[in-house]
Amino acid sequence: MKFFLFSIIAAGPLLLLFWGLLPLRCANSRRIHWITRSVWAAFIFSLVPAIFLLAHLNIQESHSYTLFSSSPRMEHTFLFNPLSAVMLVLISFLGAVITNYSCHYLQGDPKQTYFFKWLSLTIGSALTIVIAGNMIFFLIAWIATNIGLHQLLTFYSHRKSALLAARKKLIFNRIGDSCMIAATILIYFNFHSFNFSDIFQQVSLLPTGKVPEILLFINMFLVAGAIIQSAQFPFHSWLPDTLETPTPVSALMHAGIINAGGFLIVRMSPLVRICPAALHSLAIIGVITAVFGSVIMLTQTSIKKSLAFSTVAQMGFMLFQCGLGAFPVAVLHIVAHSLYKAHAFLSSGNPLGFKKLHTPLLKEKGRFLRFLIFLSITSLIVFTSAYFFKKNLLEESGSFVLYSILLVAITNFLWHCFQKISSFLLIVLSMVISSGLIGFYIFLHLIFKETLKELLPLPETAVTSLTFLLSLAFIVTFMVLLIAEIALPYLKKKTWCHVLYVHIYNRFYVNAFVNHLLLKLWPIS
Amino acid sequence: MNQSHHLSDLIQEACHKIAPLWPLSNFVAVNPFIGLVSQKFPDACKIIENVTHRSIFMPASFYEEQFHQGNITEKDLLEALSRHGKKEIITPQELIDFLTQAPSSNEDSVLTIADQIDKIEKTEWSKFIVEEISKWCSAYYDEGQASWHMPWKSLPLYNAWKMAATIDRTPEIIGMLNFRKQLKTLPEDPVAMITLALNAFASETKEKDLLLYRELMSINGWSSYIQYRVREALSSEKQDTNLVGLLAIRMAYDLILFRNKKNNLSFKKSELKGALKNSNFSFYWQEAYEIGFQRNFINKLSTQTRVLEQKSDEQKNIQAVFCIDVRSERFRRSFESLSKQIQTIGFAGFFGFPVEYLSLDQKEKKIQCPVLIRPKFSIKEISKDKSPGPIKNILNNNLLSEAIYKAWKAFKQSAVSCFSFVETIGLFYTFPLIQKTLCSLYDKAPPSCGHHLLNKKTSLDIEKKGTSDIGIPEEDQIALAAEALKNMGLTTQFAPSILICGHGSTSRNNAYASSLDCGACGGYSGDINARVASMIFNSSCVREGLQKKGITIPEETYFFAGLHNTTTDEVTILDEELVPTTHKAQLDHLKQILDKASDLTRTERSQFFNIPTHLKKSPKQLHKTFLSRADDWSQIMPEWGLANNAAFIAAPRERTKSLNLNARVFLHDYDASSDKDQHILEMIMSAPMVVANWINLQYYASTVNNQFFGSGNKVLHNVTSNLGVFEGNAGDLSVGLPLQSLHNGKKFIHDPLRLSVFIEAENKNINSIIKKNTAVRELLENGWVHLFSIEPQGNKYARYVNNYEWEICKLAS
C-alpha cells in the first residue's frame, strides 16, 4: 500500500522531469500534446494521496518512505505530510491550468516545444521540492526550478530587457543558493543528517530556552534563502521586470515558483520556530516588503506591473505570517494568493477598466444575491464550528496581530461603503458582508490549523516583551497605513505628498539603481 | 516675431504628420501615414525611412519568394518601372539581381541628439528617454489602472511632466548629470522650450520640420495617442495643445543631453538623405507585386460577363444588407448560394445611421459611426422591465450598488486590505480557473457578442421626447431613411424580408478585441445601428413619409435587424420580440437559411485555423469548435479580422456574384445608372473608400514593420493605463495591430498590398469626383490607392494614371 501511494506521489514529478530533461531531438512533434497530458496526470496523481491522507490516515503523522535504503544517510528521500499534500495539489493544479493555457496561447510560436520542455522541467522540479525528504534532494530541486525558470524568462532572448531581468534573478538566485548550501552544510555538521525527519526529531529533543549559536546561523541562512527566493526587499527588483516573457510564465512564477521561499520556511518550521531572532527578522523584512510593495502597487499604471508589486507585497505578508509563527496561516496565504494571482495574470488581457461602468452590479444581480446568501450561511457555519471547537483564537501565536490586521482591512471596507450615502439598507448590507468576511476568515484559519497541525508552534513558547513590542509595532504599521490611505484624498494639495508620489511611482529608484549597476558590471552586447 | 511665427508653423507641420491612435476600447483602424498623404507614396517612404530609420517594405526575401512562385513576373517588374517612368533607367534584371545582394547598410539621417550620442558612445539614451516619457505619459493619461493618481493631471502635459521630473531622481541615477537643476531653468511654455532647443542644437539644420517630426516619431505611440485626443478635442471645438507639449518634453531631454555632452562630442546636422537604393528598388518590387495581384484579379473579374447579361428583374424573396467589411463577402457568398431568391447588398456597416449610444450600465456614450463623420443623434437603452420586484428594486438602486461596488474594490485593491482580501476570497478563484480551463469540454450558452445582445430585458429608445437630447425626431428619421435607402440602391422591388445585418466579434481575454469589431461603427459592434435602422424602416410614420418622397415600401415587407458574429459566423436576429406575428413565418425561414449559410461559411473558414480533423468532421461539430474558440481565454488568434484585404469594388453585386473572392474584397453596391448626379459615387469615394484605405494601410504597415507600426507580440502585451499596451515591461505605447493578427506563426496571413479600388462608372464621372474632392485626389494622385474603372454594363477595365488620365488594361485572352 505504502509503495503504491509513494509511486503515485513520485509519478507526477518524474513524468514531468522526464519530458523536461528529454533532449528536444527526441519526440519533438507530439511533445506539447504529451506534456499537457502528463501535467494533467500529475494533477490527478496528486489528488489521490491527498484524499487518502485526509480520509484515511492519522493526520498528525508525517509519512516518509525509504527508497534508497543502501545508504543510511540518504534513506529518507520523500517526505509526504499534509503540507506536502496541499502544496502538491496546488502546484500540479496550477501547472495543469498554465500548461493548458499555453497550448493555444503560444500556438504558432516556432519555439513552442522548447517552451513546453522547460515549462515541464520547472513544474516537475517545483513538485519535487514539495515532496523532497532531505536537504540535498530539496536543494537540487530548488536549483533545477530556478534554472528552468531562467530558460523561460529568457524565452525571447533577443529582448535586452528580458536578459537584464533574468540576469538580475540569476545573480540573486546564486546568492540565495549559497545561503542554502551554507545552511545545508551547517545542518549536516550539527545534526549529522540531511533528512528532515531526523533533523526535526533532534530539534524536538533540544532543551527549551537557550538556542545553540550554530542553529542561529542555520536559521539565518535559511531566512536569507527564503527572502531572496520570494523577492523580498531589497532583493525584489527582478520580479517586476520579468514581464518580457509570455504571460503563462508570469502566472507560473507569481503563483508557483515565488512561493518556494515561503515553503522553505514552512517546511523547516520545526527548526526555524525555535529561534526567535530568525522569526523576528522574517517578520520585520516581511512587513517592510508588504508595505513597500502594496504602496507602490497603488501608483503603477500598467496591469502587469501592478500585479507584480502586488505579488511582492503578498509574499512579504506571507513571510510576515511565518515570522509570527502562524505557519498554517502562511500556507493558507500561499494557496489563496497563488490561485488569485494565476487567474489575474492569465486574464490580464481583459482589464475591467475598459468599460466605464455606471452600475456594475446591474448585470450581476443574481450572482450578487447568491453571494449574500452564501456569505450568511458560511458565517453561520463558522460561528457554530468555532463554538464547537472551543478555540480561543487569540491565544495562538500571531493570531492577535493577524486578526487586528483583518479588522483594519474591514474598517477600510466599511469606510468606503459610507462615502457617499448612508441608508439603513447599506448598513445592513455592509454588516452582513463584513461579518461574513470575518467569519469566513476564521473558518479558513481553523481548517488550515486543523489540517496542518504539525506546523503549529510549541505551546510552551513564552511571549517575550520583544515579541510583544514587535506585535504592537506591526499593528500600528497597518493602522498608520490605513489612516494614510484614507487621508490621501485630503492631502492631494500638499507638496510633500506630490514628492512622495513621484518617489513611490519610481519604486524608490531601487530598480533604476540596480539595473544601472548591473549594466555597468555585466553589459549586454 | 517673424521667426517665432515661422517656428509655430513648423511645429504644427510636424504635429500634423502624426496619425491618431484610438484607445483599446474602440480601436479604429487608421492610416498610419495619414499625415503624409499629401506626398507621393515613394517620397513619403523616403521621409519615413529617414525619420524612423526603418523600411516600410517587405524584406527582399519576401519578394524573391513571390517571384519564384510566379506572383510577380518579369512583365510586372517592367510595368512597375514604366509606371514610374524608369523603364529606360533600370532594367528588370537589375531589380532581380538586387534581391540577392546584401542589403546596403542603413545610414541614419535625421537624428535626435540622443540618437547621435548613442551612435558615438554606444549608449542607450534614446531608449531611456522613451521609457521616461512613456512613464509620465501613462501616469498622466491613466484611465483608472492606478488608484493613486498623478497629482498634476489638471495641468497641461508639458507642465505636469516638468513638475514631476523636477522631483524624479531616475535620470540622475542613470547618469544624466544635473538633470533636475537644468530642468528648473527651462521655460514653462512648450513653444519657448522647443525654440530654445532648436536654437541650441539645430540652428543650422535646414529641415527643422523633419527634425521635429523625428523627435515626435521617436515616441510614436504616445504622439499618436495624444493626436487622437487632439482630434477628439477639435471635434468638440476645444483645444488640446499637448502634442506640442510632448514635443517640448522630448526636446528638453535632448537639450539637457546636448548641454552635458557638447564639449566632448561634435554633433552633426541632421539632414534628409535621398532614399537608399534599397528602398527604391523595394518600392518597384512592391509595385510589381501589386501589379501581379491586379493582373490576376482583373482576369478573374472579367470572366463575369455572362452573369451580367442575366441580370434579372425578378422579385427576390430575401434581401440582406451587409457591411462592406471583407469578412461579409464570404458570408454573402454562402448565403446567396442557398437560393436564387436571395439578394445581398454591401453598404457601410452603420447603414447610414450615425448615432451615439448610451447603454444602461455605462457612463459615456459610444459613437456608433465611422470616425470620418460626427454622430448627429443619441439613442439609449431602456429597461423593459417596468415593474421590478422588491429585491431587484433594491439592487437597481444605483447609489447603493455603486457604494458597495466601490467599497469592495477598495477592499480588494487598497494597500492595507489586499492581504485580507486574498486570504478570504483567493480560494474562490479556483472556480473561474477550472471553468475557463475546461470551457471547451462542456456545452454552454454561446458567448454573446455586441451590446446586450442576448439580454432580452432591455430595448432601444429612438423616439425623441420633448426637449431631451436623446432620440431622433421624426422628420430626421424620414430623411435618414430616405438617404440610406437611396444609397443602398434599395428604392423599388422590396422583398418581403429584408435583413439589416451589422457585425461584431467575440473573443475572450483579448485586449485587441475591438480591432475585430466594425470599423464603420467606430470600433464597436454594429448591432445598435442595425437595430436603429430596422426600427426606423419598420415605423409606419416613416413609411408614410417615405411614400411622399417617392419610396413605397410594401406593407408585407419587414426589416429584420441582425448581427453577424465574425468569430463564430453565427447570425443572430435582434429584437425578435418586436416582429409582428404576421411575419413570424418569414422570420423562421430567414433563420433557417442563415444557419445553413453559417455552416457553409465556417467550413470555408476552418482551413485558416489549425483545427484538428476530429473537431471539424460535421458542421455541428465545427460550430461547437468555433464557439469554444471564441470562448477560450487562451485563444490568441480568435479570428483573422480583415487580414488579407486587397481590393474594394463599388459595382452591382452581379459583377462579383459567382466569384469566390476569398474575403479579400470590400464590396459596396453601386449602380451608376440610378446615380445620375454622382451623389452616391461621391459618397462612396469620400467615405467608404477612404475607410477601406485606412484599414488597408494599417494592415500594410503592421505587416511590413510590425516592430514600429504594429504592436508586436501579443503574448508580451501589458495593458497600460487602460488605453493601450506596452510590449513587455515598459517602452513606448504600441500602435497598430499585433503580430498574431497578421501572422500564423509560419507565414503572414496578410499580403501587404495597397488597396486596388474598382468602380463601375464612367471615367469622366469618376474624374469629376476626383476634381471635387481634395482628400480623394491626394490619395489617388500620390499613389496611396490604385484606382480602376469598370465600364458600366461592359467588360473594359481602365487604370487611373494621373491628372484625370486613364489607361486601358489589357486582359489575358
Boltz contact constraints between the chains, C-beta under 6 A:
constraints:
  - contact:
      token1: [A, 97]
      token2: [B, 433]
      max_distance: 6.0
  - contact:
      token1: [A, 97]
      token2: [B, 437]
      max_distance: 6.0
  - contact:
      token1: [A, 100]
      token2: [B, 437]
      max_distance: 6.0
  - contact:
      token1: [A, 101]
      token2: [B, 634]
      max_distance: 6.0
  - contact:
      token1: [A, 104]
      token2: [B, 632]
      max_distance: 6.0
  - contact:
      token1: [A, 104]
      token2: [B, 634]
      max_distance: 6.0
  - contact:
      token1: [A, 104]
      token2: [B, 635]
      max_distance: 6.0
  - contact:
      token1: [A, 105]
      token2: [B, 634]
      max_distance: 6.0
  - contact:
      token1: [A, 105]
      token2: [B, 636]
      max_distance: 6.0
  - contact:
      token1: [A, 108]
      token2: [B, 744]
      max_distance: 6.0
  - contact:
      token1: [A, 108]
      token2: [B, 745]
      max_distance: 6.0
  - contact:
      token1: [A, 161]
      token2: [B, 728]
      max_distance: 6.0
  - contact:
      token1: [A, 161]
      token2: [B, 729]
      max_distance: 6.0
  - contact:
      token1: [A, 241]
      token2: [B, 729]
      max_distance: 6.0
  - contact:
      token1: [A, 243]
      token2: [B, 718]
      max_distance: 6.0
  - contact:
      token1: [A, 243]
      token2: [B, 728]
      max_distance: 6.0
  - contact:
      token1: [A, 243]
      token2: [B, 729]
      max_distance: 6.0
  - contact:
      token1: [A, 244]
      token2: [B, 728]
      max_distance: 6.0
  - contact:
      token1: [A, 244]
      token2: [B, 729]
      max_distance: 6.0
  - contact:
      token1: [A, 246]
      token2: [B, 715]
      max_distance: 6.0
  - contact:
      token1: [A, 247]
      token2: [B, 715]
      max_distance: 6.0
  - contact:
      token1: [A, 294]
      token2: [B, 415]
      max_distance: 6.0
  - contact:
      token1: [A, 294]
      token2: [B, 418]
      max_distance: 6.0
  - contact:
      token1: [A, 295]
      token2: [B, 415]
      max_distance: 6.0
  - contact:
      token1: [A, 298]
      token2: [B, 147]
      max_distance: 6.0
  - contact:
      token1: [A, 298]
      token2: [B, 148]
      max_distance: 6.0
  - contact:
      token1: [A, 298]
      token2: [B, 415]
      max_distance: 6.0
  - contact:
      token1: [A, 299]
      token2: [B, 146]
      max_distance: 6.0
  - contact:
      token1: [A, 299]
      token2: [B, 148]
      max_distance: 6.0
  - contact:
      token1: [A, 300]
      token2: [B, 146]
      max_distance: 6.0
  - contact:
      token1: [A, 301]
      token2: [B, 138]
      max_distance: 6.0
  - contact:
      token1: [A, 301]
      token2: [B, 139]
      max_distance: 6.0
  - contact:
      token1: [A, 301]
      token2: [B, 142]
      max_distance: 6.0
  - contact:
      token1: [A, 301]
      token2: [B, 145]
      max_distance: 6.0
  - contact:
      token1: [A, 301]
      token2: [B, 146]
      max_distance: 6.0
  - contact:
      token1: [A, 301]
      token2: [B, 721]
      max_distance: 6.0
  - contact:
      token1: [A, 302]
      token2: [B, 718]
      max_distance: 6.0
  - contact:
      token1: [A, 302]
      token2: [B, 720]
      max_distance: 6.0
  - contact:
      token1: [A, 302]
      token2: [B, 726]
      max_distance: 6.0
  - contact:
      token1: [A, 303]
      token2: [B, 719]
      max_distance: 6.0
  - contact:
      token1: [A, 304]
      token2: [B, 718]
      max_distance: 6.0
  - contact:
      token1: [A, 317]
      token2: [B, 419]
      max_distance: 6.0
  - contact:
      token1: [A, 333]
      token2: [B, 423]
      max_distance: 6.0
  - contact:
      token1: [A, 336]
      token2: [B, 422]
      max_distance: 6.0
  - contact:
      token1: [A, 336]
      token2: [B, 423]
      max_distance: 6.0
  - contact:
      token1: [A, 336]
      token2: [B, 426]
      max_distance: 6.0
  - contact:
      token1: [A, 336]
      token2: [B, 427]
      max_distance: 6.0
  - contact:
      token1: [A, 337]
      token2: [B, 422]
      max_distance: 6.0
  - contact:
      token1: [A, 337]
      token2: [B, 426]
      max_distance: 6.0
  - contact:
      token1: [A, 339]
      token2: [B, 426]
      max_distance: 6.0
  - contact:
      token1: [A, 339]
      token2: [B, 429]
      max_distance: 6.0
  - contact:
      token1: [A, 339]
      token2: [B, 430]
      max_distance: 6.0
  - contact:
      token1: [A, 340]
      token2: [B, 422]
      max_distance: 6.0
  - contact:
      token1: [A, 340]
      token2: [B, 426]
      max_distance: 6.0
  - contact:
      token1: [A, 340]
      token2: [B, 429]
      max_distance: 6.0
  - contact:
      token1: [A, 343]
      token2: [B, 429]
      max_distance: 6.0
  - contact:
      token1: [A, 343]
      token2: [B, 432]
      max_distance: 6.0
  - contact:
      token1: [A, 343]
      token2: [B, 433]
      max_distance: 6.0
  - contact:
      token1: [A, 347]
      token2: [B, 509]
      max_distance: 6.0
  - contact:
      token1: [A, 349]
      token2: [B, 509]
      max_distance: 6.0
  - contact:
      token1: [A, 349]
      token2: [B, 510]
      max_distance: 6.0
  - contact:
      token1: [A, 349]
      token2: [B, 511]
      max_distance: 6.0
  - contact:
      token1: [A, 350]
      token2: [B, 509]
      max_distance: 6.0
  - contact:
      token1: [A, 351]
      token2: [B, 719]
      max_distance: 6.0
  - contact:
      token1: [A, 351]
      token2: [B, 722]
      max_distance: 6.0
  - contact:
      token1: [A, 353]
      token2: [B, 144]
      max_distance: 6.0
  - contact:
      token1: [A, 353]
      token2: [B, 722]
      max_distance: 6.0
  - contact:
      token1: [A, 354]
      token2: [B, 25]
      max_distance: 6.0
  - contact:
      token1: [A, 356]
      token2: [B, 362]
      max_distance: 6.0
  - contact:
      token1: [A, 356]
      token2: [B, 363]
      max_distance: 6.0
  - contact:
      token1: [A, 356]
      token2: [B, 364]
      max_distance: 6.0
  - contact:
      token1: [A, 357]
      token2: [B, 361]
      max_distance: 6.0
  - contact:
      token1: [A, 358]
      token2: [B, 361]
      max_distance: 6.0
  - contact:
      token1: [A, 358]
      token2: [B, 362]
      max_distance: 6.0
  - contact:
      token1: [A, 358]
      token2: [B, 363]
      max_distance: 6.0
  - contact:
      token1: [A, 359]
      token2: [B, 361]
      max_distance: 6.0
  - contact:
      token1: [A, 359]
      token2: [B, 398]
      max_distance: 6.0
  - contact:
      token1: [A, 359]
      token2: [B, 401]
      max_distance: 6.0
  - contact:
      token1: [A, 360]
      token2: [B, 405]
      max_distance: 6.0
  - contact:
      token1: [A, 361]
      token2: [B, 401]
      max_distance: 6.0
  - contact:
      token1: [A, 361]
      token2: [B, 405]
      max_distance: 6.0
  - contact:
      token1: [A, 362]
      token2: [B, 361]
      max_distance: 6.0
  - contact:
      token1: [A, 365]
      token2: [B, 395]
      max_distance: 6.0
  - contact:
      token1: [A, 406]
      token2: [B, 420]
      max_distance: 6.0
  - contact:
      token1: [A, 408]
      token2: [B, 416]
      max_distance: 6.0
  - contact:
      token1: [A, 409]
      token2: [B, 417]
      max_distance: 6.0
  - contact:
      token1: [A, 409]
      token2: [B, 420]
      max_distance: 6.0
  - contact:
      token1: [A, 412]
      token2: [B, 414]
      max_distance: 6.0
  - contact:
      token1: [A, 412]
      token2: [B, 416]
      max_distance: 6.0
  - contact:
      token1: [A, 412]
      token2: [B, 417]
      max_distance: 6.0
  - contact:
      token1: [A, 413]
      token2: [B, 407]
      max_distance: 6.0
  - contact:
      token1: [A, 413]
      token2: [B, 411]
      max_distance: 6.0
  - contact:
      token1: [A, 416]
      token2: [B, 406]
      max_distance: 6.0
  - contact:
      token1: [A, 416]
      token2: [B, 407]
      max_distance: 6.0
  - contact:
      token1: [A, 416]
      token2: [B, 410]
      max_distance: 6.0
  - contact:
      token1: [A, 417]
      token2: [B, 403]
      max_distance: 6.0
  - contact:
      token1: [A, 417]
      token2: [B, 407]
      max_distance: 6.0
  - contact:
      token1: [A, 420]
      token2: [B, 403]
      max_distance: 6.0
  - contact:
      token1: [A, 421]
      token2: [B, 399]
      max_distance: 6.0
  - contact:
      token1: [A, 421]
      token2: [B, 403]
      max_distance: 6.0
  - contact:
      token1: [A, 426]
      token2: [B, 400]
      max_distance: 6.0
  - contact:
      token1: [A, 437]
      token2: [B, 424]
      max_distance: 6.0
  - contact:
      token1: [A, 440]
      token2: [B, 424]
      max_distance: 6.0
  - contact:
      token1: [A, 441]
      token2: [B, 424]
      max_distance: 6.0
  - contact:
      token1: [A, 478]
      token2: [B, 416]
      max_distance: 6.0
  - contact:
      token1: [A, 481]
      token2: [B, 415]
      max_distance: 6.0
  - contact:
      token1: [A, 481]
      token2: [B, 416]
      max_distance: 6.0
  - contact:
      token1: [A, 482]
      token2: [B, 416]
      max_distance: 6.0
  - contact:
      token1: [A, 485]
      token2: [B, 414]
      max_distance: 6.0
  - contact:
      token1: [A, 485]
      token2: [B, 416]
      max_distance: 6.0
  - contact:
      token1: [A, 498]
      token2: [B, 151]
      max_distance: 6.0
  - contact:
      token1: [A, 499]
      token2: [B, 167]
      max_distance: 6.0
  - contact:
      token1: [A, 501]
      token2: [B, 151]
      max_distance: 6.0
  - contact:
      token1: [A, 502]
      token2: [B, 164]
      max_distance: 6.0
  - contact:
      token1: [A, 502]
      token2: [B, 167]
      max_distance: 6.0
  - contact:
      token1: [A, 502]
      token2: [B, 168]
      max_distance: 6.0
  - contact:
      token1: [A, 506]
      token2: [B, 170]
      max_distance: 6.0
  - contact:
      token1: [A, 509]
      token2: [B, 169]
      max_distance: 6.0
  - contact:
      token1: [A, 509]
      token2: [B, 173]
      max_distance: 6.0
  - contact:
      token1: [A, 512]
      token2: [B, 170]
      max_distance: 6.0
  - contact:
      token1: [A, 512]
      token2: [B, 173]
      max_distance: 6.0
  - contact:
      token1: [A, 513]
      token2: [B, 173]
      max_distance: 6.0
  - contact:
      token1: [A, 516]
      token2: [B, 173]
      max_distance: 6.0
  - contact:
      token1: [A, 516]
      token2: [B, 174]
      max_distance: 6.0
